[in-house]
Amino acid sequence: MGPLKGIKVLDLTSMVSGPVGAMILADQGADVIKVEPITGELVRHMAAPHKGVNPVFFSCNRGKKSIAIDLKSEEGKKILFQLAKDADVFMQNFRPGAIDRMGFGEKEIRKINPKIIYTSISGFGNDGPYANSRVYDPVIQALSGATDIQADRDTGRPKMFRIIIADKVTSLTAAQAISSALYAREKHGIGQHIELSMLDSMISFFWPEGMAGIVFAENEIDVRKLQGSQDLIYKAKDRYITAGAVSDAEWKGMCKALNREDLVEDERFASPAGRVSNAQERKEITGEEISKWNSDEILARFQAEGVPSAPLLDRMELLENEQIIANESILKTNYESFGEVRQARPAARFEKTPSEISKPAPKLGEHTEEILSKLGYSEEEITSLISENKVFKLN
C-alpha cells in the first residue's frame, strides 16, 4: 500500500551508497529486485552472519528480492535485459564506464525501455583526477570537509564521523531524486538519466551552516574559527547531557534553571550575536554550573523553562528511551528465519499510503527461481542455468 506500489526497481548497487536508497524505495512499496553476482555482493561477507545474513546487509537490503546472476555470461545478460524491459528504475553504482563495458549502460537499457529512470551513483563524478579511483566513505569525508567540521576543538586534529555518513547521505539523495524523476515521468511521459556522486551529495549536505563563512564571496570568513558552537556536551554529576539556548527567551530560561539569573544581563551574552561570538566563555560558565546538578534534576528544570535539552544516550539505551518508545521509532518484528529483528521505522509517515518494512533482507539468490519463472523460464531451463552456474538458487 506504499506510495510506490507498482514501481519495479532493478538494484545493481553494492555496499551502502545505493542499497540504502533502494531499501527506502522498497519501504515505500516498490518491488525491488537486487541483482547480485553469483558469490553475492561484498557486504554479505563483511561481518559474521546471523542465520545467513549479517546485520549491516539486513539493514541495507530489507524488503528486497535477490536474484544471483553471472552477468558475464550470455544467459545472464539475457536475463538482465528481460528484467529491464518492464522496470521503472535501474540503479547502479559501478565506477564510471564500468557498466558500459558490461553492456548495460544507460543508452543500451533505454533502447529497450525508453521511459526508464536510470540512476548512476559514483564516488566523484565522471570527470576530474579522482573520477576513476576506488572510493569508500572515509575518502569522501576527507574531500568534502567532513574531517574539518569534526576536528578536535582543542588540538585542531581532523576527525571522521564514526559512521558511514557519505554513503547514506548519497542514498537519501538518490531516493529523493528517483521519486522526483518518477513524478516527472508521470506528468510529462519522459524517462531520464540521474547522475549523482557521493562527493557532491556530501558537500550539498554540509553547505547550509557548515560552509556559511564561504557563502558570500565579498564577506568571506574562515569557517574554522566559528566551529564549536554546536558541540554542546556538558557533564552533569552522573552523566553527559546537552542543552542549548539560541533565543533570548531560551537563554533567560537557562539562566533561571541554573540559578544564574545574573547572566541574563551580562553584556557578553545579552544578544544572540553576543552568545555566538562569546560561545567559548558561555559554554565554560554554563558547563561549570551544570556540573553541580544531577542530570534528571537539571534536565527537568531546563524542560520547565523551555530550554532545549536531553541526556546523551548511548546506543544500548535507545530501546528503553521513553520518547523513542512513544514514537515507535524502532520496530520489533519476528521472522521465522531470523527471530526478533529490530529496525528503524521508515521515518516518513504517509497518511494514506503508509511505508512498511514488508519483508526481511533476502538471502543470496533466494528469489532466483521465482523471478525467472515470472520471466517465462521453465523449471528445466532454470535447473540448467543453476547447474551451469549461470544463476544461483538458494537451497
C-alpha positions, 0 to 999 in steps of 0.5 A: 500500500506504499506510495510506490506500489507498482514501481519495479526497481532493478538494484545493481548497487553494492555496499551502502551508497545505493542499497540504502536508497533502494531499501527506502524505495522498497519501504515505500512499496516498490518491488525491488529486485537486487541483482547480485553476482553469483558469490553475492555482493561484498557486504554479505561477507563483511561481518559474521552472519546471523542465520545467513545474513549479517546485520549491516546487509539486513539493514541495507537490503530489507524488503528486497528480492535477490536474484544471483546472476553471472552477468558475464555470461550470455544467459545472464545478460539475457536475463538482465535485459528481460528484467529491464524491459518492464522496470521503472528504475535501474540503479547502479553504482559501478565506477564510471564506464564500468557498466558500459563495458558490461553492456548495460549502460544507460543508452543500451537499457533505454533502447529497450525501455525508453521511459526508464529512470536510470540512476548512476551513483559514483564516488566523484563524478565522471570527470576530474583526477579522482573520477576513476579511483576506488572510493569508500566513505572515509575518502569522501569525508576527507574531500568534502570537509567532513574531517574539518567540521569534526576536528578536535576543538582543542588540538585542531586534529581532523576527525571522521564521523564514526559512521558511514555518513557519505554513503547514506547521505548519497542514498537519501539523495538518490531516493529523493531524486528517483521519486522526483524523476518518477513524478516527472515521468508521470506528468510529462511521459519522459524517462531520464538519466540521474547522475549523482556522486557521493562527493557532491551529495556530501558537500550539498549536505554540509553547505547550509551552516557548515560552509556559511563563512564561504557563502558570500564571496565579498564577506568571506570568513574562515569557517574554522574559527566559528566551529564549536558552537554546536558541540554542546556536551556538558557533564552533569554529576552522573552523566553527559547531557546537552542543552542549548539556548539560541533565543533570548527567551531560551537563554533567560530560561537557562539562566533561571534553571541554573540559578544564574539569573545574573547572566541574563544581563551580562553584556557578553551574552545579552544578544544572540550575536553576543552568545555566538561570538562569546560561545567559548566563555558561555559554554565554560560558565554554563558547563561549570554550573551544570556540573553541580546538578544531577542530570534528571534534576537539571534536565527537568528544570531546563524542560520547565523553562523551555530550554532545549535539552536531553541526556546523551544516550548511548546506543544500548539505551535507545530501546528503553528511551521513553520518547523513542518508545512513544514514537515507535521509532524502532520496530520489533518484528519476528521472522521465522528465519531470523527471530526478533529483528529490530529496525528503524521505522521508515521515518516518513509517515504517509497518511494514506499510503503508509511505508512498511518494512514488508519483508526481511533482507533476502538471502543470496539468490533466494528469489532466483527461481521465482523471478525467472519463472515470472520471466517465462523460464521453465523449471528445466531451463532454470535447473540448467542455468543453476547447474551451469552456474549461470544463476544461483538458487538458494537451497 
